[in-house]
Structure formats: C-alpha cells, structure tokens
C-alpha cells in the first residue's frame, strides 16, 4: 500500500463493511449497558445509571453516524492525524472503568480494537502500536488509582493476555482489509487493461482493413490499370489504321479483345478478394478444386487437378497464400495462354512442406510472357514472392523448356 495513497472514492464493499462495523460497535455498547446495569453489585444509583445510559447511547450513535464518514478522510503515512479521535477513544474507557468500579475492563479492549484499526488503516502501524502501548499504560494507571500498586499489577497482568489477543485480532482485520483493497485495485487495473486491449483490437482491425484496401488498390493499379492502358493504346491504333490495312486492323482488334478479356479476369479476381474466401467453409484441397472448376467453366477448358500426399490441417496464412497463388496462376493462364492445350494444377503434401504447382503448355498464339524478371509482372507475382518469403517458403514463376509457363509455391509445414 502506498504511503501517500488517498481514498477519495471508497468502494461499495468498503462502505458496507464500515457500516457493519459501526452497527456492531453500537449494538455492543447497548448490550454492555444492559448487562452491567442488570448484574452489577451493588447496583448503580439513579444518577450514575443515567450517566452510564447517556454515555452508552452517545457512543452508539457516534459510531452509527460518524464512522462511515471517516472513509472520506485522507489516508497514508503522510495524512494528518486527527488527535480528537484517539483522545476520545482514550477517555471513555477510563470513565466506564471508574463508573463501574473496575468491573468494565472490556471497554479498554474495545478502545484498543477500534483505534488500532483507524490508525493502522489511515496512518501507519507505528502510530497504532504507540496507541496500544499508551492505552495499556492508561489501563495500568486506572488499576493503580482504583486498587493501589499491590493489587493493580496482578489485575493488570491478568487482563494483559486478552488485551494482546484483541490487538492481534485488530491487526488481522487490518491485513484482510488491505488485501481486499489490493484485490479491488488489481481488478480495476485488469478491467482497464481489458478495455484498452479492446480499443487496441479495434484499432488493429481498422488498420488491417486499411492495409487490405491499400493492397487491393495496388493490385488493381498494377494489373487492371496496366491492362486498360494497353487496351486504350490498341483501340487508338485501330482507329488510326486505314481500312486497306485489314490484316493489321484484325491483329489490333484481336489484341484489344484479349486485353478486354484480361481486364474482366482482373475485375473478377479483385471481387473474389473482397468476398469471404471459401477457406472459411472448405478445406484447402476443396477450396482449390472449387476455384479450378470455376475457372474451367468460365474458360471452357479442361484443367487437370491432382492431390498427392495426405492432406492435413495447416495454418490459415499458409492456406490463404496457396489459394492466392492458384488465383494468380490461373489468371496468368487466361491472360497469356488461354488456348494452351494443357493446363495442370497439383497440390502435394510432403513431410516438411506443401507444394502448389500451376503449369500450362505453350499457347498456339504466343503472347507476352509473365516472366518474374519482366518490368510488367505487377503486384501479383511480386506479392506472392513477398508472401512466400514472409512464411519462410519459396516461390518460382517462369517459362518451361517446352514454351509453357510454370508457377510453383513451396511453404513449410510444422513437423507432426
């Protein structure tokens, strides 16, 4: 507990415990009054009895109405000590002691318990222990005044063990109170940390969305933007060619048609990237097979599909990267070799890695090659290279000896 801590807003638990303590002390004072008023021999006369009743009622009311307000007082070793409270706690036990002719040593026990709690909780244990020693000296003094030294010392020593027991009980209550306060403070810190974590999570999600938007913008710019620019050039060439150059016009028209088809593919791929991936509801082989079937139906071509090895669960980042690699590979086929006689896709599970291959044979009409070294490779192949490196894998995309093209993605798997 910090020495300079101040309890400005006590918890509801603290308030409830303080009210319970105040009412307990008040009931105890009234019960002691009834006990001594009925059992004391010889009984008190009318004047002392009325004074005894008034003092008991005053203390009971003070505990009920004043004790809960003490929670708002400053706390800690540096807090100001309100001396009126220790002096008041030192005065009423000795008044009861003499009023009841030495039969009410229990009031010293109550004063020790009450004021030790206040001083230990609101100031320091040094003040609390000092208070216990001073009150013990006062109790000895009361015994000496009432009985003399010869009888006072044995009576004092007889009452001292119970006095120390009550003091130990007060220290136990103080420790329990402090532990509960520390638990409440820790709970508050954990709740605040949880709220901050929620805020950080929301910020991270917003950042992820922003990064994905930037990624899509780059992809559209690098692929669809380039395709539309090339299409515009071909259309301008077609407009400028005279009618008598029919062969050249037909060639420019064919190129424009292919560029238009490529633009449609890029739009399709961007839209698919915005939709929830099939990986959320299908296994990796099933999701890749679905993607291949969509491509084959759209292109009107057969695509060979093969899975080797035993499929097993893999990390989401690995599955997504393989899915994106297949998307890029099929897009390149449709863009650069739509008439290729052979299109094959394979997924192979090995001990330490999973391998995806997309390969197509040569196209009857040679088109631009999507070589990785080409300045026009765009975001797709470059992005796949970066994804593979970030996952500790390897990526290759290049021509085959037969004149076709092969895309290969190798990503590591955890050992089973």
SEROZA-68678 format. One record per residue (C-alpha): residue number from 0; residue in one letter; x, y, z. Coordinates in nm, 2 decimals. Layout:
<pts>
+-----+---------+--------+--------+--------+
| num | residuo |      X |      Y |      Z |
+-----+---------+--------+--------+--------+
| NUM |       A |      X |      Y |      Z |
...
+-----+---------+--------+--------+--------+
</pts>
This chain:
<pts>
+-----+---------+--------+--------+--------+
| num | residuo |      X |      Y |      Z |
+-----+---------+--------+--------+--------+
|   0 |       X |   0.00 |   0.00 |   0.00 |
|   1 |       X |   0.14 |   0.34 |  -0.10 |
|   2 |       X |   0.23 |   0.57 |   0.19 |
|   3 |       X |   0.07 |   0.86 |   0.01 |
|   4 |       X |  -0.24 |   0.69 |  -0.11 |
|   5 |       X |  -0.57 |   0.87 |  -0.05 |
|   6 |       X |  -0.91 |   0.70 |  -0.07 |
|   7 |       X |  -1.13 |   0.96 |  -0.24 |
|   8 |       X |  -1.39 |   0.72 |  -0.37 |
|   9 |       X |  -1.43 |   0.42 |  -0.13 |
|  10 |       X |  -1.58 |   0.12 |  -0.29 |
|  11 |       X |  -1.93 |  -0.02 |  -0.21 |
|  12 |       X |  -1.76 |  -0.31 |  -0.03 |
|  13 |       X |  -1.57 |  -0.07 |   0.20 |
|  14 |       X |  -1.89 |   0.13 |   0.28 |
|  15 |       X |  -2.08 |  -0.19 |   0.35 |
|  16 |       X |  -1.81 |  -0.33 |   0.58 |
|  17 |       X |  -1.77 |   0.01 |   0.76 |
|  18 |       X |  -2.15 |   0.03 |   0.82 |
|  19 |       X |  -2.14 |  -0.33 |   0.95 |
|  20 |       X |  -1.86 |  -0.24 |   1.19 |
|  21 |       X |  -2.03 |   0.07 |   1.31 |
|  22 |       X |  -2.36 |  -0.10 |   1.39 |
|  23 |       X |  -2.18 |  -0.39 |   1.55 |
|  24 |       X |  -2.00 |  -0.15 |   1.79 |
|  25 |       X |  -2.32 |   0.04 |   1.86 |
|  26 |       X |  -2.51 |  -0.28 |   1.95 |
|  27 |       X |  -2.22 |  -0.40 |   2.16 |
|  28 |       X |  -2.23 |  -0.08 |   2.37 |
|  29 |       X |  -2.60 |  -0.11 |   2.43 |
|  30 |       X |  -2.56 |  -0.48 |   2.52 |
|  31 |       X |  -2.29 |  -0.40 |   2.77 |
|  32 |       X |  -2.50 |  -0.13 |   2.92 |
|  33 |       X |  -2.79 |  -0.37 |   2.98 |
|  34 |       X |  -2.55 |  -0.64 |   3.11 |
|  35 |       X |  -2.38 |  -0.42 |   3.37 |
|  36 |       X |  -2.70 |  -0.23 |   3.46 |
|  37 |       X |  -2.87 |  -0.56 |   3.55 |
|  38 |       X |  -2.58 |  -0.75 |   3.70 |
|  39 |       X |  -2.36 |  -0.50 |   3.88 |
|  40 |       X |  -2.35 |  -0.55 |   4.26 |
|  41 |       X |  -2.41 |  -0.32 |   4.43 |
|  42 |       X |  -2.63 |  -0.17 |   4.16 |
|  43 |       X |  -2.57 |   0.18 |   4.04 |
|  44 |       X |  -2.77 |   0.46 |   4.19 |
|  45 |       X |  -3.00 |   0.67 |   3.97 |
|  46 |       X |  -2.75 |   0.95 |   3.88 |
|  47 |       X |  -2.46 |   0.72 |   3.78 |
|  48 |       X |  -2.70 |   0.49 |   3.60 |
|  49 |       X |  -2.85 |   0.77 |   3.39 |
|  50 |       X |  -2.49 |   0.89 |   3.31 |
|  51 |       X |  -2.40 |   0.54 |   3.21 |
|  52 |       X |  -2.70 |   0.52 |   2.98 |
|  53 |       X |  -2.64 |   0.86 |   2.83 |
|  54 |       X |  -2.27 |   0.78 |   2.76 |
|  55 |       X |  -2.36 |   0.44 |   2.61 |
|  56 |       X |  -2.62 |   0.59 |   2.38 |
|  57 |       X |  -2.39 |   0.87 |   2.28 |
|  58 |       X |  -2.11 |   0.63 |   2.18 |
|  59 |       X |  -2.36 |   0.40 |   1.99 |
|  60 |       X |  -2.50 |   0.70 |   1.80 |
|  61 |       X |  -2.15 |   0.83 |   1.73 |
|  62 |       X |  -2.04 |   0.50 |   1.57 |
|  63 |       X |  -2.35 |   0.48 |   1.36 |
|  64 |       X |  -2.34 |   0.83 |   1.22 |
|  65 |       X |  -1.97 |   0.93 |   1.23 |
|  66 |       X |  -1.78 |   0.61 |   1.15 |
|  67 |       X |  -1.89 |   0.58 |   0.78 |
|  68 |       X |  -1.79 |   0.93 |   0.71 |
|  69 |       X |  -1.43 |   0.85 |   0.81 |
|  70 |       X |  -1.39 |   0.67 |   0.48 |
|  71 |       X |  -1.35 |   1.01 |   0.30 |
|  72 |       X |  -1.06 |   1.12 |   0.52 |
|  73 |       X |  -0.71 |   1.12 |   0.37 |
|  74 |       X |  -0.51 |   0.80 |   0.41 |
|  75 |       X |  -0.14 |   0.72 |   0.43 |
|  76 |       X |   0.16 |   0.78 |   0.65 |
|  77 |       X |   0.16 |   1.15 |   0.54 |
|  78 |       X |  -0.20 |   1.21 |   0.62 |
|  79 |       X |  -0.29 |   1.44 |   0.91 |
|  80 |       X |  -0.37 |   1.27 |   1.24 |
|  81 |       X |  -0.70 |   1.39 |   1.39 |
|  82 |       X |  -0.60 |   1.38 |   1.75 |
|  83 |       X |  -0.95 |   1.43 |   1.88 |
|  84 |       X |  -1.04 |   1.07 |   1.79 |
|  85 |       X |  -0.76 |   0.90 |   1.97 |
|  86 |       X |  -0.81 |   1.13 |   2.27 |
|  87 |       X |  -1.18 |   1.05 |   2.27 |
|  88 |       X |  -1.11 |   0.68 |   2.25 |
|  89 |       X |  -0.87 |   0.71 |   2.55 |
|  90 |       X |  -1.13 |   0.90 |   2.76 |
|  91 |       X |  -1.44 |   0.69 |   2.75 |
|  92 |       X |  -1.29 |   0.35 |   2.86 |
|  93 |       X |  -1.14 |   0.51 |   3.17 |
|  94 |       X |  -1.47 |   0.68 |   3.25 |
|  95 |       X |  -1.66 |   0.35 |   3.22 |
|  96 |       X |  -1.38 |   0.18 |   3.43 |
|  97 |       X |  -1.42 |   0.42 |   3.73 |
|  98 |       X |  -1.80 |   0.44 |   3.69 |
|  99 |       X |  -1.84 |   0.07 |   3.72 |
| 100 |       X |  -1.57 |   0.04 |   3.99 |
| 101 |       X |  -1.32 |  -0.16 |   3.79 |
| 102 |       X |  -1.57 |  -0.41 |   3.66 |
| 103 |       X |  -1.56 |  -0.29 |   3.30 |
| 104 |       X |  -1.21 |  -0.36 |   3.17 |
| 105 |       X |  -1.38 |  -0.48 |   2.85 |
| 106 |       X |  -1.41 |  -0.12 |   2.74 |
| 107 |       X |  -1.03 |  -0.09 |   2.72 |
| 108 |       X |  -1.04 |  -0.39 |   2.48 |
| 109 |       X |  -1.30 |  -0.22 |   2.26 |
| 110 |       X |  -1.10 |   0.10 |   2.25 |
| 111 |       X |  -0.78 |  -0.09 |   2.16 |
| 112 |       X |  -0.95 |  -0.27 |   1.88 |
| 113 |       X |  -1.13 |   0.04 |   1.74 |
| 114 |       X |  -0.85 |   0.29 |   1.74 |
| 115 |       X |  -0.59 |   0.04 |   1.62 |
| 116 |       X |  -0.80 |  -0.02 |   1.31 |
| 117 |       X |  -0.83 |   0.35 |   1.25 |
| 118 |       X |  -0.46 |   0.44 |   1.30 |
| 119 |       X |  -0.32 |   0.13 |   1.11 |
| 120 |       X |  -0.56 |   0.18 |   0.81 |
| 121 |       X |  -0.55 |   0.56 |   0.78 |
| 122 |       X |  -0.19 |   0.64 |   0.90 |
| 123 |       X |   0.07 |   0.38 |   1.00 |
| 124 |       X |   0.12 |   0.08 |   1.22 |
| 125 |       X |   0.38 |   0.28 |   1.41 |
| 126 |       X |   0.10 |   0.51 |   1.53 |
| 127 |       X |  -0.12 |   0.21 |   1.60 |
| 128 |       X |   0.14 |   0.03 |   1.82 |
| 129 |       X |   0.21 |   0.35 |   2.00 |
| 130 |       X |  -0.16 |   0.39 |   2.07 |
| 131 |       X |  -0.18 |   0.03 |   2.21 |
| 132 |       X |   0.12 |   0.10 |   2.45 |
| 133 |       X |  -0.03 |   0.43 |   2.57 |
| 134 |       X |  -0.37 |   0.27 |   2.63 |
| 135 |       X |  -0.21 |  -0.02 |   2.82 |
| 136 |       X |  -0.03 |   0.23 |   3.04 |
| 137 |       X |  -0.36 |   0.41 |   3.10 |
| 138 |       X |  -0.52 |   0.08 |   3.20 |
| 139 |       X |  -0.24 |   0.02 |   3.45 |
| 140 |       X |  -0.28 |   0.37 |   3.58 |
| 141 |       X |  -0.65 |   0.31 |   3.63 |
| 142 |       X |  -0.59 |  -0.01 |   3.82 |
| 143 |       X |  -0.33 |   0.16 |   4.04 |
| 144 |       X |  -0.57 |   0.45 |   4.12 |
| 145 |       X |  -0.85 |   0.21 |   4.20 |
| 146 |       X |  -0.67 |  -0.06 |   4.39 |
| 147 |       X |  -0.32 |   0.05 |   4.46 |
| 148 |       X |   0.01 |  -0.10 |   4.34 |
| 149 |       X |  -0.01 |  -0.42 |   4.53 |
| 150 |       X |  -0.34 |  -0.53 |   4.37 |
| 151 |       X |  -0.31 |  -0.33 |   4.04 |
| 152 |       X |  -0.01 |  -0.52 |   3.89 |
| 153 |       X |  -0.17 |  -0.87 |   3.93 |
| 154 |       X |  -0.50 |  -0.74 |   3.79 |
| 155 |       X |  -0.32 |  -0.57 |   3.50 |
| 156 |       X |  -0.12 |  -0.88 |   3.42 |
| 157 |       X |  -0.43 |  -1.09 |   3.43 |
| 158 |       X |  -0.61 |  -0.87 |   3.18 |
| 159 |       X |  -0.30 |  -0.82 |   2.95 |
| 160 |       X |  -0.32 |  -1.15 |   2.75 |
| 161 |       X |  -0.68 |  -1.08 |   2.64 |
| 162 |       X |  -0.57 |  -0.72 |   2.56 |
| 163 |       X |  -0.29 |  -0.85 |   2.33 |
| 164 |       X |  -0.53 |  -1.10 |   2.18 |
| 165 |       X |  -0.78 |  -0.83 |   2.09 |
| 166 |       X |  -0.49 |  -0.62 |   1.95 |
| 167 |       X |  -0.38 |  -0.92 |   1.73 |
| 168 |       X |  -0.74 |  -0.96 |   1.61 |
| 169 |       X |  -0.73 |  -0.59 |   1.50 |
| 170 |       X |  -0.41 |  -0.65 |   1.31 |
| 171 |       X |  -0.57 |  -0.94 |   1.13 |
| 172 |       X |  -0.86 |  -0.73 |   1.03 |
| 173 |       X |  -0.63 |  -0.46 |   0.90 |
| 174 |       X |  -0.44 |  -0.72 |   0.69 |
| 175 |       X |  -0.76 |  -0.86 |   0.55 |
| 176 |       X |  -0.88 |  -0.51 |   0.47 |
| 177 |       X |  -0.56 |  -0.42 |   0.29 |
| 178 |       X |  -0.56 |  -0.75 |   0.09 |
| 179 |       X |  -0.91 |  -0.69 |  -0.02 |
| 180 |       X |  -0.83 |  -0.33 |  -0.13 |
| 181 |       X |  -0.53 |  -0.46 |  -0.32 |
| 182 |       X |  -0.75 |  -0.72 |  -0.49 |
| 183 |       X |  -1.00 |  -0.44 |  -0.58 |
| 184 |       X |  -0.72 |  -0.23 |  -0.72 |
| 185 |       X |  -0.59 |  -0.52 |  -0.92 |
| 186 |       X |  -0.94 |  -0.59 |  -1.05 |
| 187 |       X |  -0.98 |  -0.23 |  -1.16 |
| 188 |       X |  -0.64 |  -0.24 |  -1.34 |
| 189 |       X |  -0.73 |  -0.56 |  -1.51 |
| 190 |       X |  -1.07 |  -0.41 |  -1.63 |
| 191 |       X |  -0.89 |  -0.10 |  -1.75 |
| 192 |       X |  -0.63 |  -0.32 |  -1.93 |
| 193 |       X |  -0.91 |  -0.52 |  -2.09 |
| 194 |       X |  -1.08 |  -0.20 |  -2.21 |
| 195 |       X |  -0.75 |  -0.09 |  -2.36 |
| 196 |       X |  -0.70 |  -0.42 |  -2.52 |
| 197 |       X |  -1.04 |  -0.39 |  -2.68 |
| 198 |       X |  -0.95 |  -0.05 |  -2.81 |
| 199 |       X |  -0.62 |  -0.18 |  -2.95 |
| 200 |       X |  -0.80 |  -0.47 |  -3.11 |
| 201 |       X |  -1.05 |  -0.24 |  -3.28 |
| 202 |       X |  -0.76 |  -0.02 |  -3.40 |
| 203 |       X |  -0.57 |  -0.33 |  -3.53 |
| 204 |       X |  -0.89 |  -0.44 |  -3.72 |
| 205 |       X |  -0.92 |  -0.09 |  -3.87 |
| 206 |       X |  -0.56 |  -0.09 |  -3.96 |
| 207 |       X |  -0.59 |  -0.44 |  -4.12 |
| 208 |       X |  -0.89 |  -0.32 |  -4.32 |
| 209 |       X |  -0.70 |  -0.01 |  -4.43 |
| 210 |       X |  -0.39 |  -0.22 |  -4.53 |
| 211 |       X |  -0.61 |  -0.46 |  -4.73 |
| 212 |       X |  -0.77 |  -0.16 |  -4.91 |
| 213 |       X |  -0.42 |  -0.03 |  -5.00 |
| 214 |       X |  -0.32 |  -0.38 |  -5.12 |
| 215 |       X |  -0.63 |  -0.41 |  -5.34 |
| 216 |       X |  -0.56 |  -0.06 |  -5.47 |
| 217 |       X |  -0.21 |  -0.15 |  -5.56 |
| 218 |       X |  -0.32 |  -0.48 |  -5.72 |
| 219 |       X |  -0.59 |  -0.30 |  -5.93 |
| 220 |       X |  -0.34 |  -0.03 |  -6.03 |
| 221 |       X |  -0.07 |  -0.27 |  -6.12 |
| 222 |       X |  -0.29 |  -0.52 |  -6.32 |
| 223 |       X |  -0.62 |  -0.38 |  -6.43 |
| 224 |       X |  -0.48 |  -0.03 |  -6.47 |
| 225 |       X |  -0.20 |  -0.16 |  -6.70 |
| 226 |       X |  -0.44 |  -0.37 |  -6.90 |
| 227 |       X |  -0.68 |  -0.08 |  -6.96 |
| 228 |       X |  -0.39 |   0.14 |  -7.06 |
| 229 |       X |  -0.27 |  -0.12 |  -7.31 |
| 230 |       X |  -0.63 |  -0.17 |  -7.44 |
| 231 |       X |  -0.66 |   0.21 |  -7.49 |
| 232 |       X |  -0.34 |   0.20 |  -7.70 |
| 233 |       X |  -0.47 |  -0.08 |  -7.92 |
| 234 |       X |  -0.80 |   0.09 |  -7.97 |
| 235 |       X |  -0.62 |   0.41 |  -8.07 |
| 236 |       X |  -0.40 |   0.21 |  -8.31 |
| 237 |       X |  -0.71 |   0.05 |  -8.46 |
| 238 |       X |  -0.87 |   0.39 |  -8.51 |
| 239 |       X |  -0.57 |   0.53 |  -8.69 |
| 240 |       X |  -0.51 |   0.23 |  -8.93 |
| 241 |       X |  -0.67 |   0.28 |  -9.27 |
| 242 |       X |  -0.93 |   0.03 |  -9.40 |
| 243 |       X |  -0.70 |  -0.11 |  -9.66 |
| 244 |       X |  -0.46 |  -0.25 |  -9.39 |
| 245 |       X |  -0.71 |  -0.51 |  -9.29 |
| 246 |       X |  -0.46 |  -0.76 |  -9.16 |
| 247 |       X |  -0.31 |  -0.52 |  -8.92 |
| 248 |       X |  -0.65 |  -0.39 |  -8.81 |
| 249 |       X |  -0.76 |  -0.75 |  -8.74 |
| 250 |       X |  -0.44 |  -0.81 |  -8.54 |
| 251 |       X |  -0.50 |  -0.50 |  -8.33 |
| 252 |       X |  -0.86 |  -0.60 |  -8.28 |
| 253 |       X |  -0.76 |  -0.94 |  -8.16 |
| 254 |       X |  -0.51 |  -0.79 |  -7.92 |
| 255 |       X |  -0.78 |  -0.55 |  -7.79 |
| 256 |       X |  -1.02 |  -0.84 |  -7.74 |
| 257 |       X |  -0.76 |  -1.03 |  -7.54 |
| 258 |       X |  -0.68 |  -0.73 |  -7.33 |
| 259 |       X |  -1.05 |  -0.68 |  -7.26 |
| 260 |       X |  -1.08 |  -1.04 |  -7.15 |
| 261 |       X |  -0.78 |  -0.99 |  -6.93 |
| 262 |       X |  -0.94 |  -0.69 |  -6.77 |
| 263 |       X |  -1.25 |  -0.89 |  -6.69 |
| 264 |       X |  -1.03 |  -1.15 |  -6.52 |
| 265 |       X |  -0.87 |  -0.88 |  -6.31 |
| 266 |       X |  -1.20 |  -0.74 |  -6.21 |
| 267 |       X |  -1.32 |  -1.10 |  -6.12 |
| 268 |       X |  -1.01 |  -1.16 |  -5.91 |
| 269 |       X |  -1.05 |  -0.83 |  -5.72 |
| 270 |       X |  -1.41 |  -0.91 |  -5.65 |
| 271 |       X |  -1.32 |  -1.25 |  -5.52 |
| 272 |       X |  -1.06 |  -1.10 |  -5.29 |
| 273 |       X |  -1.33 |  -0.88 |  -5.13 |
| 274 |       X |  -1.56 |  -1.18 |  -5.07 |
| 275 |       X |  -1.53 |  -1.42 |  -4.77 |
| 276 |       X |  -1.28 |  -1.69 |  -4.90 |
| 277 |       X |  -1.40 |  -2.04 |  -4.95 |
| 278 |       X |  -1.13 |  -2.14 |  -4.70 |
| 279 |       X |  -1.37 |  -2.03 |  -4.42 |
| 280 |       X |  -1.60 |  -2.32 |  -4.50 |
| 281 |       X |  -1.39 |  -2.57 |  -4.70 |
| 282 |       X |  -1.06 |  -2.75 |  -4.66 |
| 283 |       X |  -0.77 |  -2.63 |  -4.87 |
| 284 |       X |  -0.80 |  -2.90 |  -5.14 |
| 285 |       X |  -1.18 |  -2.85 |  -5.17 |
| 286 |       X |  -1.13 |  -2.47 |  -5.19 |
| 287 |       X |  -0.87 |  -2.50 |  -5.46 |
| 288 |       X |  -1.08 |  -2.76 |  -5.65 |
| 289 |       X |  -1.38 |  -2.52 |  -5.65 |
| 290 |       X |  -1.16 |  -2.24 |  -5.78 |
| 291 |       X |  -1.03 |  -2.47 |  -6.06 |
| 292 |       X |  -1.39 |  -2.57 |  -6.16 |
| 293 |       X |  -1.50 |  -2.21 |  -6.17 |
| 294 |       X |  -1.20 |  -2.13 |  -6.40 |
| 295 |       X |  -1.26 |  -2.43 |  -6.63 |
| 296 |       X |  -1.62 |  -2.35 |  -6.67 |
| 297 |       X |  -1.55 |  -1.98 |  -6.75 |
| 298 |       X |  -1.27 |  -2.06 |  -6.99 |
| 299 |       X |  -1.44 |  -2.37 |  -7.14 |
| 300 |       X |  -1.12 |  -2.58 |  -7.10 |
| 301 |       X |  -1.03 |  -2.89 |  -6.91 |
| 302 |       X |  -0.79 |  -2.85 |  -6.61 |
| 303 |       X |  -0.60 |  -3.15 |  -6.47 |
| 304 |       X |  -0.62 |  -3.15 |  -6.09 |
| 305 |       X |  -0.42 |  -3.38 |  -5.86 |
| 306 |       X |  -0.36 |  -3.40 |  -5.48 |
| 307 |       X |  -0.06 |  -3.61 |  -5.36 |
| 308 |       X |   0.01 |  -3.70 |  -5.00 |
| 309 |       X |  -0.21 |  -3.70 |  -4.70 |
| 310 |       X |  -0.40 |  -3.36 |  -4.66 |
| 311 |       X |  -0.38 |  -3.23 |  -4.30 |
| 312 |       X |  -0.47 |  -2.91 |  -4.12 |
| 313 |       X |  -0.23 |  -2.62 |  -4.18 |
| 314 |       X |  -0.20 |  -2.26 |  -4.07 |
| 315 |       X |  -0.45 |  -2.01 |  -4.21 |
| 316 |       X |  -0.18 |  -1.79 |  -4.35 |
| 317 |       X |  -0.03 |  -2.08 |  -4.55 |
| 318 |       X |  -0.37 |  -2.19 |  -4.68 |
| 319 |       X |  -0.46 |  -1.83 |  -4.79 |
| 320 |       X |  -0.12 |  -1.79 |  -4.96 |
| 321 |       X |  -0.17 |  -2.11 |  -5.16 |
| 322 |       X |  -0.52 |  -2.00 |  -5.25 |
| 323 |       X |  -0.39 |  -1.67 |  -5.38 |
| 324 |       X |  -0.11 |  -1.84 |  -5.57 |
| 325 |       X |  -0.36 |  -2.05 |  -5.76 |
| 326 |       X |  -0.57 |  -1.75 |  -5.83 |
| 327 |       X |  -0.27 |  -1.57 |  -5.98 |
| 328 |       X |  -0.16 |  -1.88 |  -6.17 |
| 329 |       X |  -0.50 |  -1.93 |  -6.33 |
| 330 |       X |  -0.53 |  -1.56 |  -6.41 |
| 331 |       X |  -0.19 |  -1.57 |  -6.59 |
| 332 |       X |  -0.31 |  -1.87 |  -6.79 |
| 333 |       X |  -0.62 |  -1.69 |  -6.90 |
| 334 |       X |  -0.43 |  -1.37 |  -6.97 |
| 335 |       X |  -0.13 |  -1.52 |  -7.15 |
| 336 |       X |  -0.22 |  -1.87 |  -7.27 |
| 337 |       X |  -0.60 |  -1.91 |  -7.30 |
| 338 |       X |  -0.56 |  -2.15 |  -7.59 |
| 339 |       X |  -0.29 |  -2.37 |  -7.42 |
| 340 |       X |  -0.35 |  -2.74 |  -7.49 |
| 341 |       X |  -0.25 |  -2.85 |  -7.14 |
| 342 |       X |  -0.34 |  -2.68 |  -6.80 |
| 343 |       X |  -0.25 |  -2.87 |  -6.49 |
| 344 |       X |  -0.27 |  -2.79 |  -6.12 |
| 345 |       X |  -0.12 |  -3.01 |  -5.84 |
| 346 |       X |  -0.11 |  -2.99 |  -5.46 |
| 347 |       X |   0.15 |  -3.21 |  -5.29 |
| 348 |       X |   0.18 |  -3.27 |  -4.92 |
| 349 |       X |   0.53 |  -3.37 |  -4.81 |
| 350 |       X |   0.69 |  -3.41 |  -4.46 |
| 351 |       X |   0.81 |  -3.06 |  -4.42 |
| 352 |       X |   0.64 |  -2.86 |  -4.69 |
| 353 |       X |   0.33 |  -2.82 |  -4.90 |
| 354 |       X |   0.38 |  -2.75 |  -5.27 |
| 355 |       X |   0.14 |  -2.60 |  -5.52 |
| 356 |       X |   0.22 |  -2.61 |  -5.90 |
| 357 |       X |   0.03 |  -2.44 |  -6.18 |
| 358 |       X |   0.16 |  -2.53 |  -6.52 |
| 359 |       X |   0.04 |  -2.47 |  -6.88 |
| 360 |       X |   0.17 |  -2.58 |  -7.21 |
| 361 |       X |   0.26 |  -2.34 |  -7.49 |
| 362 |       X |  -0.01 |  -2.13 |  -7.65 |
| 363 |       X |  -0.07 |  -2.16 |  -8.03 |
| 364 |       X |  -0.05 |  -1.78 |  -8.04 |
| 365 |       X |   0.25 |  -1.66 |  -7.84 |
| 366 |       X |   0.16 |  -1.38 |  -7.61 |
| 367 |       X |   0.36 |  -1.17 |  -7.36 |
| 368 |       X |   0.53 |  -1.39 |  -7.11 |
| 369 |       X |   0.46 |  -1.31 |  -6.74 |
| 370 |       X |   0.83 |  -1.37 |  -6.65 |
| 371 |       X |   0.93 |  -1.27 |  -6.30 |
| 372 |       X |   1.20 |  -1.05 |  -6.43 |
| 373 |       X |   0.97 |  -0.86 |  -6.65 |
| 374 |       X |   0.90 |  -0.50 |  -6.56 |
| 375 |       X |   0.53 |  -0.57 |  -6.62 |
| 376 |       X |   0.50 |  -0.85 |  -6.37 |
| 377 |       X |   0.28 |  -0.62 |  -6.15 |
| 378 |       X |   0.17 |  -0.68 |  -5.80 |
| 379 |       X |   0.05 |  -1.04 |  -5.83 |
| 380 |       X |   0.38 |  -1.23 |  -5.88 |
| 381 |       X |   0.58 |  -0.99 |  -5.67 |
| 382 |       X |   0.32 |  -1.01 |  -5.39 |
| 383 |       X |   0.33 |  -1.39 |  -5.40 |
| 384 |       X |   0.71 |  -1.37 |  -5.37 |
| 385 |       X |   0.68 |  -1.15 |  -5.06 |
| 386 |       X |   0.42 |  -1.38 |  -4.91 |
| 387 |       X |   0.64 |  -1.68 |  -4.96 |
| 388 |       X |   0.94 |  -1.52 |  -4.80 |
| 389 |       X |   0.74 |  -1.39 |  -4.50 |
| 390 |       X |   0.63 |  -1.75 |  -4.43 |
| 391 |       X |   0.98 |  -1.90 |  -4.48 |
| 392 |       X |   0.89 |  -2.06 |  -4.81 |
| 393 |       X |   1.00 |  -2.03 |  -5.18 |
| 394 |       X |   0.82 |  -1.91 |  -5.49 |
| 395 |       X |   0.91 |  -1.96 |  -5.86 |
| 396 |       X |   0.73 |  -1.84 |  -6.17 |
| 397 |       X |   0.89 |  -1.88 |  -6.52 |
| 398 |       X |   0.88 |  -2.04 |  -6.86 |
| 399 |       X |   0.92 |  -2.41 |  -6.91 |
| 400 |       X |   1.16 |  -2.57 |  -7.17 |
| 401 |       X |   0.85 |  -2.66 |  -7.38 |
| 402 |       X |   0.75 |  -2.30 |  -7.41 |
| 403 |       X |   0.48 |  -2.30 |  -7.15 |
| 404 |       X |   0.48 |  -2.14 |  -6.80 |
| 405 |       X |   0.50 |  -2.29 |  -6.45 |
| 406 |       X |   0.42 |  -2.13 |  -6.12 |
| 407 |       X |   0.54 |  -2.31 |  -5.80 |
| 408 |       X |   0.48 |  -2.21 |  -5.43 |
| 409 |       X |   0.66 |  -2.41 |  -5.16 |
| 410 |       X |   0.56 |  -2.33 |  -4.80 |
| 411 |       X |   0.69 |  -2.50 |  -4.48 |
| 412 |       X |   0.47 |  -2.72 |  -4.26 |
| 413 |       X |   0.52 |  -2.79 |  -3.89 |
| 414 |       X |   0.66 |  -3.14 |  -3.82 |
| 415 |       X |   0.40 |  -3.39 |  -3.69 |
+-----+---------+--------+--------+--------+
</pts>
